[in-house]
């Protein structure tokens, strides 16, 4: 069976994998613990073409970097790039596991011509696999150590629609997408937030992954106000809205463990994955 590195390399460039570890005299080696960032997507350019959905054949441009928490944009050394080759990566079917999970989750919902930047924790990238530094067309790309978080810039170049839609399984971790980056005060624990929101049930058969709309206060006479981090809302909100700027719009995809769990809540069935579109109006 091919490794995920081999599969992705076929879509970008030829890359040789190396196994982790090596000979040494220390009989009790210590594996360094790498702090993993949360999965986060920022829409840097909204496209105007066809929307990419699970099962579609997509063509993308991409540039990948090691995650570096000391950099303002979190981009460390470059590890792969289709842009450097002057042509897009080889097409692949979206949402069926032909590429790493973070690629599938990030590209779904993009429009042709659109661009997104994604921070991927290791479990949404190459996991425990590692790769040595590689040189392609005279350009040397940094090694990818095991358990490395990565940052990717994606551009959706083309979409060929699928006749039979695939089913995209819901993410098992909290995911966030900044559709509009605000310019006001940042949300932090202890601050009072005023928001407009719309709640959908997750549906992996839909192009935008949104199923039934459960509730919304958009268009109402008042915002929903709460204190962030006080436990007055579900954990997915308390965790997923930290750092959001007033004036911004963020989409949170919340697994059951950070939502209502195994207990039904009104019209929300037990064990539901939830999608919230949230507009942050003010932070006080």
N, C-alpha and C positions, 0 to 999 in steps of 0.2 A: 504494500500500500504506500502511495506517495505521501510524503510529509506535507504539511501546509506550506512550508517554505518552498518546496519544489513546485507546488501548484501556483503560488503567487509569483514565483520567479518566472514561470512560463508566461505570465501575463505582463511582465515588466522587462526582465532581462535575465540572462543565464547567471545563476549564482550557485556556488558550491557550499554545501552545508558542512559544518564541523560539529563533532560531538563535544559536549561540555566536559570540562575537567582536564586532568593531566596527571602524570606521575609526580610524586613529591614524597618528601620524607615525613611530613606530618600525618600521623595515623588518624587524627581526629580533625579533618578539615572543617572549617566553619564557612557556611554559605552566607554571604552578606544579605541582609534584608533590604530590599528595595521598596521604598515608600511609593505606593501606587496612587496616582491622581484619579479623580473621578472622571468617568466618561463625559465629555462635553463637546458639543458641536456649535460652531458659530457660522451663520450664513453670511458670507462676505459679499456675495453677489447673487441676487435672485434671478434665475434664468427666465426665459420667455417661451421656451419650447415645450416639447412633450415631457410629461412627468414620468420619472422612473418608478416602476413598481416591481414587486417580487415576480420572478419568472421572466422578466424582460432581459433581452440581450443588450448590455450597455458597453459603451466605450468611454474611457476616462483618461484624463491626464492626471498625474499625481507626482508629488514630491514628499518623501518621508524623512523624518528627523528623529533622532533620539530625544526623548523628553528631558529638558533641563530646567529645573525649577528656579534657577538663578537668572534665567533670561526673561525679559519682559514678555516675549511671545512664546516662551517655553520651548523654543526650537534650538536643539543642540546640533551635533554633527549630522550631516546628511547621510542617509543610509540607502536610499534608492530614489530614482527619478525617471519618469518617462519624458519629462520636459527636456532633459539633457540630450535625449536621443533625437529630438526634433519631430517625433511622431507619437501618437497616443499609445497607451498600453493595449495589448491584445484584448478584444472583446471577451466578456464573460457573462454568464447567466446570473442575474442578481437574486440573492436570497436563498440559494440552494447549497451553500457551503463550499463553493469553488474557490473562494478567497477567505481571508480572515473575517471573523464576525464583525469587527469594527468597520470594515469596508461596507459590508452588506447593510448594517444598521444605519450608517451615515448617508449612503447614496440613495436609499429608498426615500422617495418624496422630492428629490431634486428635479429641477427642470433643465432641459438642454440649455447650455450657456451659463448655468449657475455655478457658483463656487462655494465650497464649504471647507472650513478648517476643523479638524477633529483631534481631540486629545484622547488617546486610547490607552487604558490600563493594559497591562501585559495579558490578562485573560481575554482581552478582545483583540489582541495582536498575535504575537508568535508564542506566547506562553513560556514554557520552560525550554523551548528550542533556542539554539544560538546559531550565529553565522559569523564566519571570519570576515575580515575586510575583503572587499572585492574590487577589481578594477575593470571597468566596462568602457570601451571606446576611449581609453586614455584617462578616464576619470576614476579616482579611487573613492569608494564609499566606505564609511566607518563600519567596524564590526558591530553586530547586535548581540550583546550579552543575553544570557538567559534571564527571563522575567523582566524584560525591559519595556517600560511604557514608551509609546511613540506618539509623534505628532504628524498629521498628514494634511497637506493642502490638496483638495480634490477639485477638478473641473469636469463637469459632465459634457461630453462631446456629442454623443449620439445615443439614441434609444430605439431598439426594434421591439415593438410590443409583442408580448406573449399571447398566444391564442388561449392557452389554458393557464389560469393564474396559479401561482404557487402559494403555499401557506407559510407565512413567516412566523416562526415561533416567537413569543414575547421575550423581551430581555429579562434576565434574572436579576439585574442590578438597576438602580436608579439611573436614568439617562436624561440629559437636558439638552435643548437646542435653543440657542439665542437667535430668534427670528429677527428681532430688532434690538440692537444694543442701545441701552438708554444712555443718558448723559447727566443724570442727577445723582442724588445721594445713594450710596451702596447699602443694600439690605444687610443687616447684621443682627445677631441674637440680642434680644432685649428691645429692638426697635419695633415701632408700630407700623405695619404695612397696610396700605389701602390698595385693593386690587379689584380688577374685573377678571372673571374667569369663565371658561366653558369646560365641562367635563364630558368625556366620551369613554365608553368601554373600548378596550383594545380589540381589534379584529384583524388578524393576520391575513385575511383574504382580501382586504380592501387596499387599493393603491396607496392611500395615505394612512393606513393602519387604524383609522377611526371607525368604530362601529356605532352603536346607538348613542345619541346624545342624551345624557342623563339630566343635566341641569346647567343653567347659565344665569349670570346676573348682568351680562352685557346688554346694554340698552335700558337697564333699570335706572331708577332714580338715585340709587346710592351704591357705593362700593362696599366690598366686604373687608372689614378691618379686623386685625388680630395682631398679637405680639409674637414675633418670630422667636422660636426656640422655647416657648413657654409650655408646649404640649397642648395647645388649644386647637391645633389642626393635626392632620395625619403626619407621620414622620417624614413622608416623602416631600411634603411642603417645607417642613422645618429644615430639612437637609438641602433640598433642591433649590431654594430661593436665596440662600446665603450668597452674597456677592453680586446679586442682580442689581442693576442700576435703575433708578426711577426713570420712567419714560420708556422703558424697554418692554419687550414681549418675549416670553420664554415658554417653550413647550416642555413639560415634564412627563416622562413615561415612568410610571410607578408600579413596581411589582407588588403582589399581594402582601408581602412581608412588611412593606412600608406604607401600605394602604389600610384596608379593612380586614386583611387576613382571611381566615377560614370562616368568618361570620358574615352572613348576608347583611347589607345595610340599605334598607329601603329597596329601591329598584336596582341596587348593585348586587349581583350574585356573589356568593362566597368564592374566594380565591380569584378575584378579578384583577387583571392588570388594567390600570387606569391611565388615560391620557388627559392632561390638563393643558389648555392654552391659557396663559396667565399674562395679563397686562398690569405692570406695577405702576400705579398712579403716583403715590407719595410714600416717602419714608420719614418717620418722625422719631 
